[in-house]
Amino acid sequence: MNKISKILIVDDELDICYLLSGMLKRRNFSPGFVNTLSDAVIALRNDTPSLMFLDNHLPDGFGQDFIPYIKKNYPKVKIVMITAHDSAQDRNTAYAGGVDLFIGKPLNSELIDEAIDKLVGQLNA
């Protein structure tokens, strides 16, 4: 049984949102997306997802700085950090903040499928 019911993508690049949405729809998920952290706050409050794909560099802040807010207020949400700025420091900061997985861009279906399979396993455990 799949416990991931809702997925939220937070990325300011529309092509990434559409790419990820397509990958997720292929797996029978119904993803939504927003382009800023302020919109993510509203989306979390209105329809809390099971899983979130979170970009690090957004117009109104850094995703890694948003992770503690999510974990404090929505502790069951699994977070996958997605970023083109894939450095050891960014990875360490994200994991220290509570991110569940970290994926550097460019994204591909294999990376996304592996992330979903891993997190579905954690949610179903």
CORZI-V511712 format. One record per pair of residues at least 6 apart in sequence whose ideal C-beta (glycine too) atoms are under 7 Angstrom apart, sorted by the first residue. I is the first residue (numbers start at 1). J is the second residue. If there is no record, write none. Layout:
I/J ; I/J
This chain:
1/124 ; 2/120 ; 3/50 ; 3/120 ; 3/123 ; 3/124 ; 4/29 ; 4/50 ; 4/51 ; 4/119 ; 4/120 ; 4/123 ; 5/50 ; 6/47 ; 6/49 ; 6/50 ; 7/24 ; 7/29 ; 7/31 ; 7/49 ; 7/50 ; 7/51 ; 8/32 ; 8/33 ; 8/43 ; 8/49 ; 8/52 ; 9/17 ; 9/20 ; 9/21 ; 9/31 ; 9/33 ; 9/53 ; 10/34 ; 10/40 ; 10/52 ; 10/53 ; 10/54 ; 10/55 ; 10/63 ; 11/17 ; 11/33 ; 11/35 ; 11/55 ; 11/82 ; 12/35 ; 12/36 ; 12/55 ; 12/58 ; 12/59 ; 17/33 ; 19/107 ; 20/31 ; 20/53 ; 20/107 ; 20/112 ; 21/31 ; 21/33 ; 23/109 ; 23/112 ; 24/31 ; 27/116 ; 32/43 ; 34/40 ; 34/43 ; 36/58 ; 36/59 ; 36/60 ; 37/58 ; 37/60 ; 37/61 ; 37/66 ; 38/60 ; 44/74 ; 48/74 ; 48/77 ; 49/77 ; 50/77 ; 50/78 ; 50/123 ; 51/78 ; 51/119 ; 52/77 ; 52/79 ; 53/80 ; 53/82 ; 54/63 ; 54/66 ; 54/79 ; 54/80 ; 54/81 ; 54/82 ; 55/63 ; 55/82 ; 55/83 ; 56/62 ; 56/63 ; 56/64 ; 56/81 ; 56/83 ; 56/85 ; 56/90 ; 57/83 ; 57/85 ; 63/81 ; 64/81 ; 64/90 ; 64/93 ; 64/94 ; 64/97 ; 67/79 ; 67/94 ; 67/97 ; 67/98 ; 67/99 ; 68/97 ; 68/98 ; 70/77 ; 70/79 ; 71/98 ; 78/100 ; 78/119 ; 78/122 ; 78/123 ; 79/99 ; 79/100 ; 80/100 ; 80/101 ; 80/103 ; 80/115 ; 81/94 ; 81/99 ; 81/102 ; 82/103 ; 82/105 ; 82/107 ; 83/90 ; 83/104 ; 83/105 ; 84/105 ; 86/104 ; 91/102 ; 94/102 ; 95/102 ; 100/119 ; 101/115 ; 101/118 ; 101/119 ; 103/111 ; 103/115
